[in-house]
């Protein structure tokens, strides 16, 4: 039981560390990466809910195939492209062209 409790606590601390390191946005309102960020690749997929990692209203939880990306940031609510972080402290982004509109 203690082992399970410690594993759960470790996971919670890891997730909170990721959330603390996550920015509120990674692009300008026009969709250009903020200074220091770059586009590492382009994919297509959809977003179905708000982010589990970031509390920003611009952050989404998105999917491409069997891969979940969280957080992905939308420059505007009517955008056709969101920008997904590739890691908790990475400055590399994936530009995801949306196959469904944000809701």
Kinemage of the C-alpha trace (Angstrom):
@kinemage 1
@onewidth
@group {chain A} dominant
@subgroup {mainchain}
@vectorlist {calphas} color= white
{ca unk a 1} P 0.000 0.000 0.000
{ca unk a 2} L 2.813 2.413 0.873
{ca unk a 3} L 4.475 1.646 -2.456
{ca unk a 4} L 1.245 2.519 -4.334
{ca unk a 5} L 0.821 5.720 -2.319
{ca unk a 6} L 4.390 6.792 -3.061
{ca unk a 7} L 3.971 6.038 -6.770
{ca unk a 8} L 0.747 8.075 -6.864
{ca unk a 9} L 2.392 10.968 -5.031
{ca unk a 10} L 5.358 10.868 -7.414
{ca unk a 11} L 3.031 10.991 -10.402
{ca unk a 12} L 1.085 13.923 -8.918
{ca unk a 13} L 4.294 15.853 -8.295
{ca unk a 14} L 5.516 15.144 -11.826
{ca unk a 15} L 2.240 16.371 -13.340
{ca unk a 16} L 2.209 19.499 -11.181
{ca unk a 17} L 5.801 20.186 -12.244
{ca unk a 18} L 4.776 19.919 -15.884
{ca unk a 19} L 1.834 22.250 -15.307
{ca unk a 20} L 4.041 24.781 -13.533
{ca unk a 21} L 6.493 24.770 -16.452
{ca unk a 22} L 3.783 25.107 -19.110
{ca unk a 23} L 3.346 28.557 -20.657
{ca unk a 24} L -0.054 30.191 -21.173
{ca unk a 25} L 0.633 30.689 -24.883
{ca unk a 26} L 3.295 29.863 -27.433
{ca unk a 27} L 2.154 32.007 -30.362
{ca unk a 28} L 1.021 35.511 -31.158
{ca unk a 29} L -2.652 36.177 -31.966
{ca unk a 30} L -1.752 35.894 -35.658
{ca unk a 31} L -0.351 32.371 -35.147
{ca unk a 32} L 3.371 33.124 -35.327
{ca unk a 33} L 5.545 31.358 -32.719
{ca unk a 34} L 6.680 33.590 -29.862
{ca unk a 35} L 10.413 34.406 -29.819
{ca unk a 36} L 12.369 31.324 -28.801
{ca unk a 37} L 9.765 28.858 -30.140
{ca unk a 38} L 9.998 27.106 -33.511
{ca unk a 39} L 7.885 24.748 -35.605
{ca unk a 40} L 9.421 21.252 -35.542
{ca unk a 41} L 6.809 19.611 -37.760
{ca unk a 42} L 3.314 19.666 -39.174
{ca unk a 43} L 0.537 17.174 -38.453
{ca unk a 44} L -3.265 17.048 -38.700
{ca unk a 45} L -5.790 16.104 -36.045
{ca unk a 46} L -8.523 17.462 -33.799
{ca unk a 47} L -9.043 18.882 -30.311
{ca unk a 48} L -11.951 17.670 -28.217
{ca unk a 49} L -11.567 19.319 -24.811
{ca unk a 50} L -9.615 21.843 -22.803
{ca unk a 51} L -6.087 21.028 -21.688
{ca unk a 52} L -5.440 18.843 -18.641
{ca unk a 53} L -2.032 20.519 -18.227
{ca unk a 54} L -2.615 24.244 -18.768
{ca unk a 55} L -5.401 26.356 -17.294
{ca unk a 56} L -5.185 28.839 -20.186
{ca unk a 57} L -8.450 29.289 -22.080
{ca unk a 58} L -6.365 29.027 -25.271
{ca unk a 59} L -5.042 25.530 -24.353
{ca unk a 60} L -6.565 22.338 -25.746
{ca unk a 61} L -6.136 18.556 -25.544
{ca unk a 62} L -5.768 17.265 -29.087
{ca unk a 63} L -5.339 13.996 -30.923
{ca unk a 64} L -3.534 12.857 -34.060
{ca unk a 65} L -3.974 9.161 -34.779
{ca unk a 66} L -3.321 7.412 -31.437
{ca unk a 67} L -1.227 10.290 -30.080
{ca unk a 68} L -2.557 12.811 -27.561
{ca unk a 69} L -0.965 16.271 -27.462
{ca unk a 70} L -1.548 18.425 -24.399
{ca unk a 71} L -1.315 21.351 -24.317
{ca unk a 72} L -1.961 22.666 -27.787
{ca unk a 73} L -2.532 26.394 -28.085
{ca unk a 74} L -5.027 28.089 -30.386
{ca unk a 75} L -4.145 31.662 -31.407
{ca unk a 76} L -7.906 32.329 -31.779
{ca unk a 77} L -11.032 30.235 -31.258
{ca unk a 78} L -11.735 30.227 -35.015
{ca unk a 79} L -8.246 29.079 -35.996
{ca unk a 80} L -7.557 26.175 -38.347
{ca unk a 81} L -4.160 25.428 -36.788
{ca unk a 82} L -3.149 24.843 -33.164
{ca unk a 83} L 0.412 24.652 -31.849
{ca unk a 84} L 1.290 21.675 -29.672
{ca unk a 85} L 4.222 21.480 -27.292
{ca unk a 86} L 6.544 18.526 -27.885
{ca unk a 87} L 7.631 18.328 -24.225
{ca unk a 88} L 7.239 20.097 -20.874
{ca unk a 89} L 10.129 22.494 -21.370
{ca unk a 90} L 10.616 22.171 -25.126
{ca unk a 91} L 10.607 25.232 -27.357
{ca unk a 92} L 9.759 23.044 -30.375
{ca unk a 93} L 6.127 23.006 -31.505
{ca unk a 94} L 4.026 20.855 -33.787
{ca unk a 95} L 1.637 22.806 -35.993
{ca unk a 96} L -1.566 20.753 -36.065
{ca unk a 97} L -3.986 21.514 -38.902
{ca unk a 98} L -7.437 20.865 -37.494
{ca unk a 99} L -9.707 18.283 -39.128
{ca unk a 100} L -12.646 19.494 -36.956
{ca unk a 101} L -13.352 23.030 -35.703
{ca unk a 102} L -12.689 23.934 -32.079
{ca unk a 103} L -15.850 23.882 -29.988
